[in-house]
Amino acid sequence: MAKKHLKEVIAKTTDRFNIPRTIDYQKLKPIFSFIYMKYQGPACLSRCDQEGKASIIEKLLELSQITWEQIHNTRRQGLGYELIPINRFSVSMPPFVTPDVDKLQVFRYSSSGRIAGIRERDIYHILLVGTSLYPH
């Protein structure tokens, strides 16, 4: 039997110290990751012009200030998102996207610019960015 190297932390509940046993990721602010974006690929941040890059960063900064619950309750034209079926995308998906994924979560950063990715707990993995990811 494998030896455990860490002791289990037992949650204490008092008026001053309360550790929840489960995490409600909807109540957390998003964390953004580019780890699965194909660098220099056709839908990579590196392919955007300076204005596009600035708009993407501005959008991510705005989103990072509110919780996932607030994002979910916001209109898609503002800070909200929409779910777009994979088969609508005109660019190829990174290998990270498995066959069981049928939609990507898409944010707008300009009138035609989109940020497409997958949410995992409170992490939003940005996979694609650009103005021609799918027909609008």
C-alpha positions as CSV (number, residue, x, y, z in Angstrom):
1,M,0.0,0.0,0.0
2,A,1.3,3.4,-0.9
3,K,2.3,5.7,1.9
4,K,0.4,9.0,2.2
5,H,2.7,12.0,2.4
6,L,0.1,14.6,3.4
7,K,-2.3,14.5,6.2
8,E,-6.0,15.2,5.5
9,V,-7.0,18.7,6.5
10,I,-10.1,18.7,8.6
11,A,-12.3,21.7,8.0
12,K,-12.9,23.8,11.1
13,T,-16.0,25.8,11.5
14,T,-16.1,28.8,13.8
15,D,-17.3,32.4,13.6
16,R,-13.8,33.4,12.3
17,F,-12.7,30.4,10.3
18,N,-14.9,28.5,7.8
19,I,-13.5,26.3,5.0
20,P,-16.1,25.0,2.6
21,R,-15.9,21.3,1.7
22,T,-17.1,21.9,-1.9
23,I,-16.2,24.8,-4.2
24,D,-18.9,26.5,-6.2
25,Y,-17.0,27.5,-9.3
26,Q,-19.8,29.8,-10.4
27,K,-19.0,32.1,-7.5
28,L,-15.3,32.4,-8.6
29,K,-13.8,34.9,-11.1
30,P,-12.5,33.3,-14.3
31,I,-8.8,32.3,-14.8
32,F,-7.7,32.5,-18.5
33,S,-5.3,30.1,-20.0
34,F,-3.6,30.1,-23.5
35,I,-1.9,26.7,-22.9
36,Y,-3.9,24.9,-25.5
37,M,-3.8,27.6,-28.2
38,K,-1.7,26.5,-31.2
39,Y,1.1,29.2,-31.3
40,Q,1.4,30.8,-34.7
41,G,-1.7,28.8,-35.9
42,P,-4.3,30.5,-38.1
43,A,-6.5,31.4,-35.1
44,C,-3.8,32.4,-32.6
45,L,-3.4,35.6,-30.7
46,S,-0.1,36.1,-32.4
47,R,-1.9,36.5,-35.8
48,C,-4.0,39.4,-34.6
49,D,-3.1,43.0,-35.3
50,Q,-2.3,45.4,-32.4
51,E,-5.9,46.7,-32.2
52,G,-7.2,43.2,-32.1
53,K,-4.7,42.1,-29.4
54,A,-5.6,45.2,-27.3
55,S,-9.4,44.5,-27.6
56,I,-8.9,40.8,-26.6
57,I,-6.8,41.9,-23.5
58,E,-9.4,44.5,-22.6
59,K,-12.2,41.9,-22.8
60,L,-10.3,39.4,-20.7
61,L,-9.5,42.1,-18.1
62,E,-13.2,43.1,-17.9
63,L,-14.3,39.4,-17.6
64,S,-11.7,38.8,-14.8
65,Q,-13.4,41.3,-12.6
66,I,-16.7,39.4,-12.3
67,T,-17.8,35.9,-11.4
68,W,-18.8,33.1,-13.7
69,E,-22.3,33.4,-12.3
70,Q,-22.4,37.1,-13.4
71,I,-20.9,36.3,-16.8
72,H,-23.6,33.6,-17.3
73,N,-26.4,36.1,-16.5
74,T,-25.0,38.7,-18.9
75,R,-26.1,39.2,-22.5
76,R,-23.8,37.8,-25.1
77,Q,-23.3,41.2,-26.7
78,G,-21.9,42.6,-23.5
79,L,-19.7,40.4,-21.2
80,G,-21.7,37.3,-21.8
81,Y,-21.1,34.4,-24.1
82,E,-22.8,32.1,-26.5
83,L,-22.3,28.4,-27.2
84,I,-21.4,27.7,-30.8
85,P,-21.4,24.1,-32.2
86,I,-18.0,22.8,-33.2
87,N,-19.2,22.0,-36.7
88,R,-19.9,25.7,-37.4
89,F,-16.2,26.6,-37.0
90,S,-14.2,27.1,-40.2
91,V,-10.8,26.6,-38.5
92,S,-9.5,23.3,-37.3
93,M,-9.7,22.5,-33.6
94,P,-6.6,21.9,-31.5
95,P,-5.9,18.3,-30.6
96,F,-7.0,19.1,-27.0
97,V,-10.6,19.2,-28.2
98,T,-11.9,15.6,-27.8
99,P,-14.9,14.2,-29.9
100,D,-17.2,14.5,-26.9
101,V,-17.0,18.3,-27.0
102,D,-19.8,19.5,-29.2
103,K,-19.8,23.3,-28.5
104,L,-17.3,26.0,-27.6
105,Q,-18.0,28.9,-25.3
106,V,-17.5,32.1,-27.4
107,F,-17.0,35.7,-26.2
108,R,-17.1,38.8,-28.4
109,Y,-14.2,41.2,-28.3
110,S,-15.3,43.4,-31.2
111,S,-18.2,43.5,-33.7
112,S,-16.7,40.5,-35.6
113,G,-13.9,39.4,-33.3
114,R,-14.4,36.3,-31.2
115,I,-12.6,34.4,-28.4
116,A,-13.5,30.7,-28.4
117,G,-12.6,28.2,-25.7
118,I,-13.6,25.6,-23.2
119,R,-14.4,26.2,-19.6
120,E,-13.0,23.7,-17.0
121,R,-14.1,24.6,-13.5
122,D,-13.1,28.3,-13.1
123,I,-10.5,28.1,-15.9
124,Y,-11.3,29.3,-19.4
125,H,-9.0,27.6,-21.9
126,I,-8.7,30.0,-24.9
127,L,-8.4,27.9,-28.0
128,L,-9.1,30.3,-30.9
129,V,-9.3,34.0,-31.5
130,G,-10.0,36.0,-34.6
131,T,-12.6,37.6,-36.8
132,S,-13.4,34.6,-39.1
133,L,-13.7,31.6,-36.9
134,Y,-17.2,30.8,-38.1
135,P,-19.9,32.4,-40.3
136,H,-21.8,35.1,-38.4
